[in-house]
Amino acid sequence: MAVKARTDLEALDRTDPLSGFRNEFFLPEGVIYLNGNSLGAMPLAAAERAKRVVEHEWARGLIGSMNSAGWYTLPTTLGRKIAPIVGAGPNEVVLTDATGINLYKVVAAALKMQPDRRVVVMEGSNFPTNNYMVQGLLEQLDKGHTIRFAEADGMLDAIDEDVAAICITHVHYKTGNILDMAAITAKAHAVGAAAVWDLCHSAGAMPVDLNGCNVDFAVACTYKYINGGPGAPALLYVAERHHGKYTQPLTGWYGHAAPFEFERDYRPVGDIRQMLSGTQPTASLSIAEIGIDIMLRADIHQIREKSMRMTDLFIELVEQRCAQFGVELVSPRDARQRGSQVSFLNDDGYPIVRALHDRGVICDYRAPGNMRFGFAPLYLRYADVWDAVDHLHDILASEAWKEDRYQVRAAVT
C-alpha cells in the first residue's frame, strides 16, 4: 500500500484484530521494540508467575512441588501445549535445555537412521551455533562424517544418496529468507535421509506444519516470538514414528524408563521423554508457559498476515526515505518468502544501530553490515513502523551515527 502519512497507519491500528494483545506485555515508555526476533517482550503475567514459583512453590512447597506443582512433568506438559504452534502431535514435543543442545541430540539420533552414510547437509550461512554443534558432534562420533554446506538456491541439488541427514533452518537468521520445508524434506526422504529443522525464527511468527511436511526432528527456541523469557527452554520435536527407535547421546535420568528405580545402567523410555537428560530448569519452564498461553489464544494466520503487512510497509518507507544514504535491502522483497524480520545492509550498520538504540528504537546488528529489524505482531503497532523509519532517517540525514560513542562495539551487538 502507498503510505502518505502516519495517520494511514493509525487507521490500520484501529482495525487490527490483534491490537488487544499489546496490553498483555510490558513495553517501556518511548521504546519501539523491533527485536522480538532475538528476545520477545515480557508478558505482564510472567512477573506474577515468577513470584509464585519462587515465593510459594519453591519457598513453601520445597521439594514437594515436584509433585504438587507439577514441576517434574513440566517438559511434557508444556510440550503438549506448544505442539499445535508448530503443527505437531501432543506426544511429539518436549520443552527442555537450550536449542543448541537439543540440536546435538536430534542430529545424533538422525544419523543413526542411516549408519552407513557420512554426509550432513547444512546451510553454510546458517546461524553459527548450528554449524558448531554439528561440527562438535561429528568430531565426537569420529566416524568420518562430513558437512556438505549449501545455500538456498543449491539446497535440493546438495541432497543425494550420500546424505544421512539434513539440518536446515526454516527462516534465515540474517535475511529472513524462508526455505520450503515440504519440498526439502520430501527430497531428503526420497534419497533416504532424515530431515532435521530449526524453527527458531518461524515458531510463533507464522504457521508451521511439522506433521504435514513429514519432518523427522525439529528444534526451536521459545524466547523469541513465543515470549518465553531470556534463555527459556527450547522446543524439541521427534515424529512419533521414530519414538523408541533412535536414542540420543545425552542420556540422563529424566530420559530413563524408570528414573525413580535408580537403576545402575541407562534404559531409555520409549517415548518423547527419551530426549530429556537431567533435572529441568523449573523456574524458566514455568515462566515460559505464560508466553505459550498467549500465543495459543492468538490466530497464527492473523499474526502472519500482520507480519507480512508490517514488513512490507517498513521496506516501502525505508526505501522511500533512506535510499539515498546507502541502505540496501538484503531480505526477500516478496513477503511470502520472508519471515517476520527485515535486514538492510550498510557498511556503517553497527553505529547506526547503536544510535537507533539511543532513540528508543531497539533492533540489532549482524556482521557484516546487517541492520536487522524484527516485527512481533502481538505487540507492535503499525504506527511504530512509521516512527522507527522517522528515527532512522533523522540519524542518517544528521549523521548522528558518526559520534565517537557509537563506534565502540558492545559485547552483544
N, C-alpha and C positions, 0 to 999 in steps of 0.2 A: 504493500500500500504506500501511497505517496503521503508522507507526513510533513505538514507545513508548520505546525505549532505544537507546543506542549499540551494544549487543550485537546488535541486529537487523541493523545494517549490517555489523558484523564478520562475521556469518554469511554475508552476501552476498559479502564479500571472499574468504572461504574457498572459495567455489564459482565465483568469477569466472574464466571461461576466458581472460581477457586479463591476469590478475594477473602472470604471469611477465614481461611486458614492462616493468613498473616497474623491475626490476633492471637494465635496459639504459640507464637515464637517471640523470644526476647531479641529485639533488634535495637542496638544503641541509637540514640538520637543523633541525627546528622550523618549516619552511615548508610552508604549504598553497598550492599554486600554482594559482590559478584565473584565469590569464592566458594560457593556451595559445592563446587566440583572438587574441592580439596577438603573442606570441613563444613558440614552443614551447620546452620544456626541452631541455637539451643531452644528446644521446646520448653515453654514455661513450666509444664508439668514435670520436667526432668529434675528440677531442683527439689521438689517435694518428694519424688521417688527416691532420690539420693538420700534425702534426710531420713525417710522411712527405713531404708536399708541399713543406714549407719546407726541411727538412734534407737530403732526398735528391733529390727531383725537381728542385727549384729550385737548391739549393746545389751539388749534384754533377752533375746532368743538364743544368743550364743550358738553353740554347735547344733542345738535343737532345730535351728532354722533350716538346716539341710533338709529336714523333713517338713516341718510345719510351714515354712515359707516357700517350699518348692525349689530350694537352691540346687539340689542335686540334679533335678530334671530340666533345669533352665535351657541347656543346649538343645534338647529335643522339643521342649515346649515352644520355644521361640522359633525353632526350625519349622515346626508345623505352621506357626503364624506367618512367617515370612515367605514360605514356599509359593503361595499364589502370586507374589510380586514378581517372581522370575519364571512362572509357568511350570512349577514343579509339583510333584505329588506330596502329600502330607508326611510321608515317611522317607523322603529323599533328601532332607536338608537338616543340618545342624548348624548352630552358631557357636564358633569356637576359635580360639587362637587368632593369629594375625593372617592376613591374606597370603603373605609370602610362605609362611609355614604350611598353610593349607595347600598352597600350590605344590610345595615339595611333596606332600602326602599323595595328592591325586595324580601327579605326573608319575611318581614311583609306581602307583597302582596301575596306571595306564600302560606303562612299559611292560608289566607282567602279562598283559593280554597278547603281546607279540614278542615272546622272549628271544626269538631268533633274529629280530630286526634291531638295527642300531642307529636309526635316524629319528630325530625330533625336529619338526618344522616349527619355527617361530618367526615373528616379525622382528627384523633387526632393529627398527626404530622404536620398538616396544618400550614401555616403562622399564627402566633398567633392573629393578628388583626381580622381575620375572625372569629375565635372562640370567641374572646372577644366581638365583635359586636353582634353576635348572642346570646351569653350569656346575654348581656345587654338588647337586645330586648325581650328575653323571660322573664327576670325579670320584665320589664315594662309591658308586657302583663299580667303577673300574673294569668295565666290560667292553670298552671300545666304542661307546656311544658317541655320536657327534650331533651338533645342532646345525641344521640347514636353515640359514636366515633368508627370508624372502620378504619383499614388501607387498603391499596390497595388490598391485597390478600383476604380480607374478605368483601370487599365493597358490592358485589352483594348479599351475604347472609344476610347482615345487613338491606337490603331494603325489608320490608314486609308490610302487610296490616295495621300495626300500624303507618306507616310513613306518615306524612303530606307533607314533602318536604325533598329533599336532597340539600346540599350546598357543592359543591365539587370543588376543584381546578384542572384545567386541567393538568398543569405541576407543579410538586412539587418544592417548592422554594429552598430546600436544595439539593435534589438528582437529580432533573431534570426528574424524572420518569413521563411518560405520562400515564394518565388514559384514558380508552376507553370511550369517550364521548357518542358515539352512543349506545353502549351496556348498559352502566349505566343509561342513560336517558330512554332507552326502558324498562329496569327493573322497574324504578321509575313509568313510565306511566302504566305498566302492573298491578301495585298494587294500582294505583290511586293517586300517589304522584306527586308533581310538581318538576321540575328539575331546579336548580339554579347552574350556573357555573361561576367560577372565571378564567379569561383568562389572568391574569397579566403576566405570563411567557410564553405565547404562542402567543398572539396577536402581529403580526409583525415579528414573528420568524418562523412561519410555517403556512400552510393552516389551517383555522378553518372554519367549516361549521355549524353554529348555526341552520339555517333553515333545512339543510339536516339531522341533528341529532334530529330535532324536539324539541329543547331546549325551555323552557318556559321563563327563565330570565337569564341574564348574566351581569357581570361587568368586567372591565379591566382598568388598568392604561394606560396612553399614554406616560409616561416619560421614559419607558424602551426602547424596540426595536422600538417604533414609534418615539422616539426622540422629544417628545413634550416639554421638558424643565422641570426643577425641580418643583415638585408639580403641574404639568399640570393637568387640569381637567380630570376626568375619563369617560370612556365609560359606558353607561347603556343601556341595551337591554331588550325589552319586546316584545315577539312574538305578531304580530298584532291580533291574535285571542283572546288575553286577554285584548286588549285596551278597556277602559271604564267599565271593569267588576270588577277589583280588585284595590282598592285605596291603596295608600301608606301613612304612618303616618306623614311625614314631610310636611304637607300641607302649601304651601306658595303662594304668589300672582302670581308667574310665572307659577304655575300649575292651576290657576283659569281659568274657561271657558271664562271669560271676564275681564281680570285684570284691564283694564282702565275704567271699570264702577265703580270700588271701592265699590263693594257691601259689606255689613257688614259680611255676612256669606260665608263660603267656598263652592264653587260649582265647582267640578273638570272638566277640559276639558276632552273630551273623547278620546284623542289620546296619543301618547308617551310623549307629553308635560306635562301630569299629573305627571310625575316623576320628574319634576323640582320643586324647592322650592323657594328660594329667589333670589335676584339680583345676576347676574353671575360675575365671575372673568374675566372681559373682556380682560385685557392685557394678561393673561395666555392663554385664549382661542385663541386669535389672533396669538400668537406665536406658539401654538401647530399646527396650520394649516400648517406651513412650513414642519414639520416632516411628517404630514399626506400626503401632496402632494408628497413628495419624495417617500414615501412608495408606493403610488398609481402608480408611474412610474416604480417601480421595479417589477420583476416577482417573486411572492412568492414561486413558485416551485424551481426557481434557488436559492433563499435565503435558502430554506430548504435543498437543495442538498449541498450547500456550507457549511452550518452549520453542517450537519452530517459528511461531509468530514473533516472539521477542528477539530471537537471534537474527531473524530476517531484518527486523527494524533496526537493530544495533548495527548490522553491516551497512544498511542503507544510510543511516545517519553519519556513521564514521566516514564512509566514502564521500558523502556529500560535503562534510565539513572539515575533514582532516587529510584528505588525499594529498594535498599539496605539501604535507610535512613528511612524506616518505613512509607512510604506513601501508603495508601490503598484506592483503588477506591471504592466509595460508589454510584456513578451514574450507571445506567444500562449500560452494555457493548454493548448491541445491540443499534445502533444509531436510529433504528426505534422506540425504546421505550424511547428515551432520548430527552429532549428539547435541547435548544441551550446553555447548560452550563454543566460543569463537576465539580464534587466535589471529592476531595481527603481528607481522614481522616488522621490526625496526632495529637498526644497529645499536641504538641507544635505548633499547627497550627497558633495561633494568632501571636506570634513573627515572625514566618516565613513570614506571610502575610505582617507584618509591614516592614520587611527587603526588601521584594519584592517592596513595595511602594517606598522605598528609591532608588531602582534601576530603577524606572520608570515603573515597571510592576504593574498596578493598578488592583487589584482583591479585594475580601472581605472575611470576616471570619464570619461563622455562628456557634455559640456554639451548642453542644460541639465538638470542634476539626475539623470542616469542613472548608477546604480551597476551596473557590468557585470561579470558573473561568467562566466568561460569554463570549460568542462569538457572536458579532454582525456582520453578513456577509457584510453589506453595506459598512463598513469602515475598517474592519480588513483584513490584508493580510496573506497569508499562511506563508510567511517568519516570520511574527510576532510570529507564533506558535513556530518555531524553537528558536527564540531569547528569548522568555519567558521561555522556558524549560532550555535554557543555564543559565539564571539568577537563576532559581530555583535550578538547580544542583550545581551551584557555592556557593549559600547561604547554602545549606545543607552540601556540602563537606567541606567548610571552617568553618562551624558552626558560621557564622556571625550572625545568628539569636539569639545567646546567649548573645549578647551585652545588657547591662542593659537598654538602651534606648528603646529596643523593648519589654521589659517585662511589661511596664506600659500601661494599657488599655486606649484608647481614648474613648470619649463619643459615637462615632459611629464606629462600627467595620466593 
